[in-house]
């Protein structure tokens, strides 16, 4: 875990209320893996909103930079989205668990909204590890206006996304689950809203395909101190109901561990 005051070295609007930011943070970039996150804060010297740091999935780690996909939901994310080139933030990370591909060769990645972030990192990370896998990326949004620029996805990740929108204004009409076909997949990875993750989990379990889910949860510290991100899970050894912290035991969980 690294604490780094890191300047903004790139900023781009990539969709409605959605921004791509890159920070100069070589030590974090070197260690970050798909599914992990950083806490983005302003330190004790900068009062105001956000007072507490915000968790964001690492979406890229090129050439010593940490790329983050920021969508404006409130005052905190807006302040981060409006950072100017050269402005510094306090990054803490990489934190949490990562996706584990094991021996999987055909991997279906299902992303909803800014749950796209870890899958922007995954292909390049696999290349750096000398791993080969066939990746299919399904990416869904409610409306076309907030779809992350497909050309930018190709630039960052090196793969194309199969895009679905509920209003049909970009890509195919429907939810991302309408494009989900598990034939031939030997692993499913997913990140996005909880309702989507529950549906993906159900589909994967019915098909008998291993599934890992990156869970979204509010956090105040990112390192297990505040216990604000506890979720109900199942102990894999005893089968008993327990609570797990998303920041340290997640955010990536095997689907069967989640008590939904």
GUMAR-898865 format. One record per residue (C-alpha): x negated, y, z; residue number from 0; residue in three letters. Coordinates in steps of 0.1 Angstrom, whole numbers, plus 5000, padded with zeros to 4 digits. Each point is the difference from the previous one (the first is absolute). Layout:
% residues N
<node><px>X</px><py>Y</py><pz>Z</pz><k>NUM</k><r>Ala</r></node>
...
% end
This chain:
% residues 260
<node><px>5000</px><py>5000</py><pz>5000</pz><k>0</k><r>Unk</r></node>
<node><px>4985</px><py>5033</py><pz>4989</pz><k>1</k><r>Unk</r></node>
<node><px>5009</px><py>5036</py><pz>5010</pz><k>2</k><r>Unk</r></node>
<node><px>4992</px><py>5024</py><pz>4972</pz><k>3</k><r>Unk</r></node>
<node><px>5007</px><py>5037</py><pz>4993</pz><k>4</k><r>Unk</r></node>
<node><px>5006</px><py>4997</py><pz>4963</pz><k>5</k><r>Unk</r></node>
<node><px>5005</px><py>5027</py><pz>4974</pz><k>6</k><r>Unk</r></node>
<node><px>5027</px><py>4999</py><pz>4972</pz><k>7</k><r>Unk</r></node>
<node><px>4981</px><py>4994</py><pz>4967</pz><k>8</k><r>Unk</r></node>
<node><px>5031</px><py>4994</py><pz>4978</pz><k>9</k><r>Unk</r></node>
<node><px>5036</px><py>5009</py><pz>5001</pz><k>10</k><r>Unk</r></node>
<node><px>5027</px><py>4994</py><pz>4974</pz><k>11</k><r>Unk</r></node>
<node><px>5038</px><py>5001</py><pz>4999</pz><k>12</k><r>Unk</r></node>
<node><px>5011</px><py>4966</py><pz>4985</pz><k>13</k><r>Unk</r></node>
<node><px>5038</px><py>5001</py><pz>5005</pz><k>14</k><r>Unk</r></node>
<node><px>5027</px><py>5021</py><pz>5017</pz><k>15</k><r>Unk</r></node>
<node><px>4988</px><py>5007</py><pz>5036</pz><k>16</k><r>Unk</r></node>
<node><px>4972</px><py>4974</py><pz>4994</pz><k>17</k><r>Unk</r></node>
<node><px>4963</px><py>5007</py><pz>5000</pz><k>18</k><r>Unk</r></node>
<node><px>4967</px><py>4982</py><pz>4995</pz><k>19</k><r>Unk</r></node>
<node><px>4972</px><py>5011</py><pz>5022</pz><k>20</k><r>Unk</r></node>
<node><px>4964</px><py>4988</py><pz>5002</pz><k>21</k><r>Unk</r></node>
<node><px>4977</px><py>5006</py><pz>5029</pz><k>22</k><r>Unk</r></node>
<node><px>4962</px><py>4997</py><pz>5002</pz><k>23</k><r>Unk</r></node>
<node><px>4996</px><py>4972</py><pz>5026</pz><k>24</k><r>Unk</r></node>
<node><px>4974</px><py>4975</py><pz>4987</pz><k>25</k><r>Unk</r></node>
<node><px>4998</px><py>4978</py><pz>5032</pz><k>26</k><r>Unk</r></node>
<node><px>5037</px><py>4995</py><pz>5001</pz><k>27</k><r>Unk</r></node>
<node><px>5003</px><py>4995</py><pz>4963</pz><k>28</k><r>Unk</r></node>
<node><px>4973</px><py>4973</py><pz>5001</pz><k>29</k><r>Unk</r></node>
<node><px>5019</px><py>4980</py><pz>5027</pz><k>30</k><r>Unk</r></node>
<node><px>5036</px><py>5005</py><pz>4990</pz><k>31</k><r>Unk</r></node>
<node><px>5020</px><py>4971</py><pz>4987</pz><k>32</k><r>Unk</r></node>
<node><px>5036</px><py>4997</py><pz>4985</pz><k>33</k><r>Unk</r></node>
<node><px>5026</px><py>5003</py><pz>5027</pz><k>34</k><r>Unk</r></node>
<node><px>4978</px><py>5020</py><pz>5024</pz><k>35</k><r>Unk</r></node>
<node><px>5007</px><py>5036</py><pz>5009</pz><k>36</k><r>Unk</r></node>
<node><px>4985</px><py>5032</py><pz>5014</pz><k>37</k><r>Unk</r></node>
<node><px>5013</px><py>5025</py><pz>5025</pz><k>38</k><r>Unk</r></node>
<node><px>5000</px><py>5035</py><pz>4986</pz><k>39</k><r>Unk</r></node>
<node><px>4998</px><py>5028</py><pz>5026</pz><k>40</k><r>Unk</r></node>
<node><px>4986</px><py>5034</py><pz>5006</pz><k>41</k><r>Unk</r></node>
<node><px>4983</px><py>4996</py><pz>5034</pz><k>42</k><r>Unk</r></node>
<node><px>5006</px><py>5018</py><pz>5033</pz><k>43</k><r>Unk</r></node>
<node><px>4987</px><py>5033</py><pz>4985</pz><k>44</k><r>Unk</r></node>
<node><px>5029</px><py>5003</py><pz>4976</pz><k>45</k><r>Unk</r></node>
<node><px>5033</px><py>5004</py><pz>5018</pz><k>46</k><r>Unk</r></node>
<node><px>5033</px><py>4999</py><pz>4981</pz><k>47</k><r>Unk</r></node>
<node><px>5017</px><py>4974</py><pz>4978</pz><k>48</k><r>Unk</r></node>
<node><px>4992</px><py>4972</py><pz>5000</pz><k>49</k><r>Unk</r></node>
<node><px>4987</px><py>4999</py><pz>5036</pz><k>50</k><r>Unk</r></node>
<node><px>4995</px><py>4963</py><pz>4997</pz><k>51</k><r>Unk</r></node>
<node><px>4982</px><py>4983</py><pz>4971</pz><k>52</k><r>Unk</r></node>
<node><px>5019</px><py>4982</py><pz>4973</pz><k>53</k><r>Unk</r></node>
<node><px>4994</px><py>4965</py><pz>4987</pz><k>54</k><r>Unk</r></node>
<node><px>4994</px><py>4996</py><pz>4963</pz><k>55</k><r>Unk</r></node>
<node><px>4991</px><py>4968</py><pz>4980</pz><k>56</k><r>Unk</r></node>
<node><px>4967</px><py>5002</py><pz>4982</pz><k>57</k><r>Unk</r></node>
<node><px>5009</px><py>5001</py><pz>4964</pz><k>58</k><r>Unk</r></node>
<node><px>4966</px><py>5002</py><pz>4984</pz><k>59</k><r>Unk</r></node>
<node><px>4963</px><py>5000</py><pz>5010</pz><k>60</k><r>Unk</r></node>
<node><px>4980</px><py>5011</py><pz>4969</pz><k>61</k><r>Unk</r></node>
<node><px>4964</px><py>5013</py><pz>5003</pz><k>62</k><r>Unk</r></node>
<node><px>5002</px><py>5009</py><pz>5037</pz><k>63</k><r>Unk</r></node>
<node><px>5034</px><py>5015</py><pz>4998</pz><k>64</k><r>Unk</r></node>
<node><px>5032</px><py>4990</py><pz>5019</pz><k>65</k><r>Unk</r></node>
<node><px>5031</px><py>5005</py><pz>4979</pz><k>66</k><r>Unk</r></node>
<node><px>5034</px><py>5005</py><pz>5016</pz><k>67</k><r>Unk</r></node>
<node><px>5035</px><py>5001</py><pz>4986</pz><k>68</k><r>Unk</r></node>
<node><px>5020</px><py>5027</py><pz>5019</pz><k>69</k><r>Unk</r></node>
<node><px>5037</px><py>5005</py><pz>4997</pz><k>70</k><r>Unk</r></node>
<node><px>5016</px><py>5029</py><pz>5018</pz><k>71</k><r>Unk</r></node>
<node><px>5025</px><py>4988</py><pz>5026</pz><k>72</k><r>Unk</r></node>
<node><px>4996</px><py>5027</py><pz>5027</pz><k>73</k><r>Unk</r></node>
<node><px>4978</px><py>5028</py><pz>5012</pz><k>74</k><r>Unk</r></node>
<node><px>4970</px><py>4977</py><pz>5008</pz><k>75</k><r>Unk</r></node>
<node><px>4998</px><py>4984</py><pz>4966</pz><k>76</k><r>Unk</r></node>
<node><px>5006</px><py>5034</py><pz>4983</pz><k>77</k><r>Unk</r></node>
<node><px>4970</px><py>5015</py><pz>5017</pz><k>78</k><r>Unk</r></node>
<node><px>4979</px><py>4971</py><pz>4989</pz><k>79</k><r>Unk</r></node>
<node><px>5013</px><py>5002</py><pz>4964</pz><k>80</k><r>Unk</r></node>
<node><px>4992</px><py>5037</py><pz>4999</pz><k>81</k><r>Unk</r></node>
<node><px>4963</px><py>4996</py><pz>5010</pz><k>82</k><r>Unk</r></node>
<node><px>4977</px><py>5021</py><pz>4978</pz><k>83</k><r>Unk</r></node>
<node><px>4968</px><py>4987</py><pz>4984</pz><k>84</k><r>Unk</r></node>
<node><px>4972</px><py>5002</py><pz>5026</pz><k>85</k><r>Unk</r></node>
<node><px>5023</px><py>5000</py><pz>5030</pz><k>86</k><r>Unk</r></node>
<node><px>4991</px><py>4974</py><pz>5025</pz><k>87</k><r>Unk</r></node>
<node><px>5021</px><py>4975</py><pz>5020</pz><k>88</k><r>Unk</r></node>
<node><px>4991</px><py>4975</py><pz>5026</pz><k>89</k><r>Unk</r></node>
<node><px>5002</px><py>4964</py><pz>4986</pz><k>90</k><r>Unk</r></node>
<node><px>4999</px><py>4970</py><pz>5023</pz><k>91</k><r>Unk</r></node>
<node><px>4997</px><py>4966</py><pz>4984</pz><k>92</k><r>Unk</r></node>
<node><px>5002</px><py>4977</py><pz>4983</pz><k>93</k><r>Unk</r></node>
<node><px>5026</px><py>4986</py><pz>5024</pz><k>94</k><r>Unk</r></node>
<node><px>5022</px><py>4969</py><pz>5001</pz><k>95</k><r>Unk</r></node>
<node><px>5001</px><py>4967</py><pz>4981</pz><k>96</k><r>Unk</r></node>
<node><px>4997</px><py>4994</py><pz>4963</pz><k>97</k><r>Unk</r></node>
<node><px>5017</px><py>4978</py><pz>4974</pz><k>98</k><r>Unk</r></node>
<node><px>4983</px><py>4966</py><pz>4999</pz><k>99</k><r>Unk</r></node>
<node><px>5001</px><py>4984</py><pz>4966</pz><k>100</k><r>Unk</r></node>
<node><px>4982</px><py>4968</py><pz>5009</pz><k>101</k><r>Unk</r></node>
<node><px>5000</px><py>4977</py><pz>4969</pz><k>102</k><r>Unk</r></node>
<node><px>5030</px><py>5016</py><pz>4984</pz><k>103</k><r>Unk</r></node>
<node><px>4996</px><py>5005</py><pz>4962</pz><k>104</k><r>Unk</r></node>
<node><px>5034</px><py>5014</py><pz>4990</pz><k>105</k><r>Unk</r></node>
<node><px>5010</px><py>5028</py><pz>5023</pz><k>106</k><r>Unk</r></node>
<node><px>5033</px><py>5019</py><pz>4998</pz><k>107</k><r>Unk</r></node>
<node><px>4998</px><py>5035</py><pz>5016</pz><k>108</k><r>Unk</r></node>
<node><px>5033</px><py>5017</py><pz>5008</pz><k>109</k><r>Unk</r></node>
<node><px>4998</px><py>5037</py><pz>5010</pz><k>110</k><r>Unk</r></node>
<node><px>5028</px><py>5024</py><pz>5010</pz><k>111</k><r>Unk</r></node>
<node><px>4993</px><py>5038</py><pz>5001</pz><k>112</k><r>Unk</r></node>
<node><px>4967</px><py>5009</py><pz>5016</pz><k>113</k><r>Unk</r></node>
<node><px>4997</px><py>4963</py><pz>5008</pz><k>114</k><r>Unk</r></node>
<node><px>4982</px><py>5001</py><pz>4966</pz><k>115</k><r>Unk</r></node>
<node><px>4968</px><py>5012</py><pz>5018</pz><k>116</k><r>Unk</r></node>
<node><px>4983</px><py>4968</py><pz>5010</pz><k>117</k><r>Unk</r></node>
<node><px>5006</px><py>4985</py><pz>4965</pz><k>118</k><r>Unk</r></node>
<node><px>4981</px><py>5030</py><pz>4984</pz><k>119</k><r>Unk</r></node>
<node><px>4970</px><py>4988</py><pz>5020</pz><k>120</k><r>Unk</r></node>
<node><px>5004</px><py>4962</py><pz>4996</pz><k>121</k><r>Unk</r></node>
<node><px>4988</px><py>4995</py><pz>4964</pz><k>122</k><r>Unk</r></node>
<node><px>4968</px><py>5020</py><pz>5003</pz><k>123</k><r>Unk</r></node>
<node><px>4993</px><py>4985</py><pz>5034</pz><k>124</k><r>Unk</r></node>
<node><px>5002</px><py>4965</py><pz>4986</pz><k>125</k><r>Unk</r></node>
<node><px>4976</px><py>5010</py><pz>4973</pz><k>126</k><r>Unk</r></node>
<node><px>4975</px><py>5012</py><pz>5026</pz><k>127</k><r>Unk</r></node>
<node><px>5004</px><py>4967</py><pz>5019</pz><k>128</k><r>Unk</r></node>
<node><px>4993</px><py>4980</py><pz>4968</pz><k>129</k><r>Unk</r></node>
<node><px>5035</px><py>4985</py><pz>5003</pz><k>130</k><r>Unk</r></node>
<node><px>5023</px><py>4991</py><pz>4971</pz><k>131</k><r>Unk</r></node>
<node><px>5038</px><py>4999</py><pz>5002</pz><k>132</k><r>Unk</r></node>
<node><px>5029</px><py>5007</py><pz>4977</pz><k>133</k><r>Unk</r></node>
<node><px>5018</px><py>5029</py><pz>5014</pz><k>134</k><r>Unk</r></node>
<node><px>5036</px><py>5011</py><pz>4991</pz><k>135</k><r>Unk</r></node>
<node><px>5011</px><py>5033</py><pz>5015</pz><k>136</k><r>Unk</r></node>
<node><px>5037</px><py>5008</py><pz>5004</pz><k>137</k><r>Unk</r></node>
<node><px>5006</px><py>5036</py><pz>5011</pz><k>138</k><r>Unk</r></node>
<node><px>5034</px><py>5014</py><pz>5009</pz><k>139</k><r>Unk</r></node>
<node><px>5014</px><py>5034</py><pz>5008</pz><k>140</k><r>Unk</r></node>
<node><px>5036</px><py>5013</py><pz>5004</pz><k>141</k><r>Unk</r></node>
<node><px>4997</px><py>5027</py><pz>4974</pz><k>142</k><r>Unk</r></node>
<node><px>4976</px><py>5006</py><pz>4971</pz><k>143</k><r>Unk</r></node>
<node><px>4989</px><py>5035</py><pz>5013</pz><k>144</k><r>Unk</r></node>
<node><px>4979</px><py>4984</py><pz>5028</pz><k>145</k><r>Unk</r></node>
<node><px>4983</px><py>4973</py><pz>4979</pz><k>146</k><r>Unk</r></node>
<node><px>4963</px><py>5002</py><pz>5004</pz><k>147</k><r>Unk</r></node>
<node><px>4985</px><py>5010</py><pz>4966</pz><k>148</k><r>Unk</r></node>
<node><px>4995</px><py>4966</py><pz>4982</pz><k>149</k><r>Unk</r></node>
<node><px>4968</px><py>5013</py><pz>4983</pz><k>150</k><r>Unk</r></node>
<node><px>4986</px><py>5009</py><pz>5034</pz><k>151</k><r>Unk</r></node>
<node><px>5008</px><py>4965</py><pz>5012</pz><k>152</k><r>Unk</r></node>
<node><px>4981</px><py>4985</py><pz>4971</pz><k>153</k><r>Unk</r></node>
<node><px>4971</px><py>5024</py><pz>5006</pz><k>154</k><r>Unk</r></node>
<node><px>4997</px><py>4992</py><pz>5038</pz><k>155</k><r>Unk</r></node>
<node><px>5009</px><py>4963</py><pz>5000</pz><k>156</k><r>Unk</r></node>
<node><px>4990</px><py>4988</py><pz>4966</pz><k>157</k><r>Unk</r></node>
<node><px>5034</px><py>4982</py><pz>4995</pz><k>158</k><r>Unk</r></node>
<node><px>5034</px><py>5010</py><pz>4988</pz><k>159</k><r>Unk</r></node>
<node><px>5031</px><py>5000</py><pz>5022</pz><k>160</k><r>Unk</r></node>
<node><px>5034</px><py>4986</py><pz>4991</pz><k>161</k><r>Unk</r></node>
<node><px>5021</px><py>5029</py><pz>5010</pz><k>162</k><r>Unk</r></node>
<node><px>5036</px><py>4998</py><pz>5012</pz><k>163</k><r>Unk</r></node>
<node><px>5023</px><py>5029</py><pz>5010</pz><k>164</k><r>Unk</r></node>
<node><px>5035</px><py>4998</py><pz>5014</pz><k>165</k><r>Unk</r></node>
<node><px>5012</px><py>5029</py><pz>4977</pz><k>166</k><r>Unk</r></node>
<node><px>4983</px><py>4985</py><pz>4970</pz><k>167</k><r>Unk</r></node>
<node><px>4982</px><py>5032</py><pz>4990</pz><k>168</k><r>Unk</r></node>
<node><px>4965</px><py>4984</py><pz>5001</pz><k>169</k><r>Unk</r></node>
<node><px>4992</px><py>4964</py><pz>4991</pz><k>170</k><r>Unk</r></node>
<node><px>5027</px><py>4974</py><pz>5005</pz><k>171</k><r>Unk</r></node>
<node><px>5033</px><py>5007</py><pz>5017</pz><k>172</k><r>Unk</r></node>
<node><px>5006</px><py>4983</py><pz>5033</pz><k>173</k><r>Unk</r></node>
<node><px>4981</px><py>4993</py><pz>5032</pz><k>174</k><r>Unk</r></node>
<node><px>4965</px><py>4986</py><pz>5000</pz><k>175</k><r>Unk</r></node>
<node><px>5015</px><py>4967</py><pz>5011</pz><k>176</k><r>Unk</r></node>
<node><px>5019</px><py>4997</py><pz>4967</pz><k>177</k><r>Unk</r></node>
<node><px>4966</px><py>4995</py><pz>4984</pz><k>178</k><r>Unk</r></node>
<node><px>4987</px><py>4975</py><pz>5025</pz><k>179</k><r>Unk</r></node>
<node><px>4994</px><py>4966</py><pz>4985</pz><k>180</k><r>Unk</r></node>
<node><px>4980</px><py>4976</py><pz>5021</pz><k>181</k><r>Unk</r></node>
<node><px>4994</px><py>4974</py><pz>4974</pz><k>182</k><r>Unk</r></node>
<node><px>4963</px><py>4993</py><pz>4998</pz><k>183</k><r>Unk</r></node>
<node><px>4991</px><py>5022</py><pz>5030</pz><k>184</k><r>Unk</r></node>
<node><px>4980</px><py>4984</py><pz>5028</pz><k>185</k><r>Unk</r></node>
<node><px>5000</px><py>5031</py><pz>5022</pz><k>186</k><r>Unk</r></node>
<node><px>5023</px><py>5029</py><pz>5005</pz><k>187</k><r>Unk</r></node>
<node><px>4988</px><py>5033</py><pz>5015</pz><k>188</k><r>Unk</r></node>
<node><px>5023</px><py>5029</py><pz>5008</pz><k>189</k><r>Unk</r></node>
<node><px>5000</px><py>5034</py><pz>5016</pz><k>190</k><r>Unk</r></node>
<node><px>5029</px><py>5025</py><pz>5002</pz><k>191</k><r>Unk</r></node>
<node><px>5032</px><py>5007</py><pz>5019</pz><k>192</k><r>Unk</r></node>
<node><px>5011</px><py>4975</py><pz>5026</pz><k>193</k><r>Unk</r></node>
<node><px>5032</px><py>4991</py><pz>4981</pz><k>194</k><r>Unk</r></node>
<node><px>4980</px><py>4991</py><pz>4969</pz><k>195</k><r>Unk</r></node>
<node><px>4975</px><py>4980</py><pz>5020</pz><k>196</k><r>Unk</r></node>
<node><px>5028</px><py>4980</py><pz>5016</pz><k>197</k><r>Unk</r></node>
<node><px>5013</px><py>4992</py><pz>4966</pz><k>198</k><r>Unk</r></node>
<node><px>4966</px><py>4990</py><pz>4986</pz><k>199</k><r>Unk</r></node>
<node><px>4994</px><py>4978</py><pz>5030</pz><k>200</k><r>Unk</r></node>
<node><px>5033</px><py>4982</py><pz>4994</pz><k>201</k><r>Unk</r></node>
<node><px>4993</px><py>4994</py><pz>4963</pz><k>202</k><r>Unk</r></node>
<node><px>4965</px><py>4987</py><pz>5007</pz><k>203</k><r>Unk</r></node>
<node><px>5012</px><py>4977</py><pz>5028</pz><k>204</k><r>Unk</r></node>
<node><px>5028</px><py>4986</py><pz>4977</pz><k>205</k><r>Unk</r></node>
<node><px>4974</px><py>4994</py><pz>4973</pz><k>206</k><r>Unk</r></node>
<node><px>4974</px><py>4985</py><pz>5024</pz><k>207</k><r>Unk</r></node>
<node><px>4974</px><py>5025</py><pz>4990</pz><k>208</k><r>Unk</r></node>
<node><px>4976</px><py>5014</py><pz>5026</pz><k>209</k><r>Unk</r></node>
<node><px>5007</px><py>5037</py><pz>5007</pz><k>210</k><r>Unk</r></node>
<node><px>4982</px><py>5028</py><pz>5018</pz><k>211</k><r>Unk</r></node>
<node><px>5017</px><py>5033</py><pz>5009</pz><k>212</k><r>Unk</r></node>
<node><px>4984</px><py>5033</py><pz>5009</pz><k>213</k><r>Unk</r></node>
<node><px>5024</px><py>5015</py><pz>5025</pz><k>214</k><r>Unk</r></node>
<node><px>5007</px><py>5038</py><pz>5003</pz><k>215</k><r>Unk</r></node>
<node><px>5003</px><py>5013</py><pz>5035</pz><k>216</k><r>Unk</r></node>
<node><px>4996</px><py>5033</py><pz>5019</pz><k>217</k><r>Unk</r></node>
<node><px>4967</px><py>5003</py><pz>5018</pz><k>218</k><r>Unk</r></node>
<node><px>4984</px><py>5026</py><pz>5023</pz><k>219</k><r>Unk</r></node>
<node><px>4965</px><py>4986</py><pz>5005</pz><k>220</k><r>Unk</r></node>
<node><px>4993</px><py>4971</py><pz>4975</pz><k>221</k><r>Unk</r></node>
<node><px>4979</px><py>4980</py><pz>5024</pz><k>222</k><r>Unk</r></node>
<node><px>5024</px><py>4983</py><pz>5025</pz><k>223</k><r>Unk</r></node>
<node><px>5000</px><py>5027</py><pz>5027</pz><k>224</k><r>Unk</r></node>
<node><px>5034</px><py>5015</py><pz>4998</pz><k>225</k><r>Unk</r></node>
<node><px>5019</px><py>4968</py><pz>4993</pz><k>226</k><r>Unk</r></node>
<node><px>5025</px><py>5019</py><pz>4979</pz><k>227</k><r>Unk</r></node>
<node><px>4999</px><py>4977</py><pz>4970</pz><k>228</k><r>Unk</r></node>
<node><px>5010</px><py>4967</py><pz>5017</pz><k>229</k><r>Unk</r></node>
<node><px>5022</px><py>4978</py><pz>4980</pz><k>230</k><r>Unk</r></node>
<node><px>5016</px><py>4966</py><pz>5007</pz><k>231</k><r>Unk</r></node>
<node><px>4980</px><py>4971</py><pz>4987</pz><k>232</k><r>Unk</r></node>
<node><px>4995</px><py>4962</py><pz>5005</pz><k>233</k><r>Unk</r></node>
<node><px>4969</px><py>4986</py><pz>5015</pz><k>234</k><r>Unk</r></node>
<node><px>4985</px><py>4978</py><pz>4973</pz><k>235</k><r>Unk</r></node>
<node><px>4986</px><py>4975</py><pz>5025</pz><k>236</k><r>Unk</r></node>
<node><px>5028</px><py>4997</py><pz>5025</pz><k>237</k><r>Unk</r></node>
<node><px>5030</px><py>5010</py><pz>4979</pz><k>238</k><r>Unk</r></node>
<node><px>5011</px><py>5023</py><pz>5029</pz><k>239</k><r>Unk</r></node>
<node><px>5015</px><py>5035</py><pz>4995</pz><k>240</k><r>Unk</r></node>
<node><px>4974</px><py>5027</py><pz>5006</pz><k>241</k><r>Unk</r></node>
<node><px>4993</px><py>5036</py><pz>4992</pz><k>242</k><r>Unk</r></node>
<node><px>4971</px><py>5010</py><pz>4977</pz><k>243</k><r>Unk</r></node>
<node><px>4984</px><py>5033</py><pz>4994</pz><k>244</k><r>Unk</r></node>
<node><px>5001</px><py>5010</py><pz>4963</pz><k>245</k><r>Unk</r></node>
<node><px>4968</px><py>5021</py><pz>5003</pz><k>246</k><r>Unk</r></node>
<node><px>4978</px><py>4972</py><pz>5013</pz><k>247</k><r>Unk</r></node>
<node><px>5017</px><py>4967</py><pz>4993</pz><k>248</k><r>Unk</r></node>
<node><px>5014</px><py>5014</py><pz>4967</pz><k>249</k><r>Unk</r></node>
<node><px>5010</px><py>5018</py><pz>4979</pz><k>250</k><r>Unk</r></node>
<node><px>4997</px><py>4968</py><pz>4979</pz><k>251</k><r>Unk</r></node>
<node><px>5019</px><py>4970</py><pz>5014</pz><k>252</k><r>Unk</r></node>
<node><px>5007</px><py>4966</py><pz>4986</pz><k>253</k><r>Unk</r></node>
<node><px>5037</px><py>5001</py><pz>4992</pz><k>254</k><r>Unk</r></node>
<node><px>5009</px><py>4971</py><pz>5024</pz><k>255</k><r>Unk</r></node>
<node><px>4986</px><py>5020</py><pz>5029</pz><k>256</k><r>Unk</r></node>
<node><px>5025</px><py>5028</py><pz>4998</pz><k>257</k><r>Unk</r></node>
<node><px>5031</px><py>4995</py><pz>5022</pz><k>258</k><r>Unk</r></node>
<node><px>5026</px><py>5013</py><pz>4977</pz><k>259</k><r>Unk</r></node>
% end
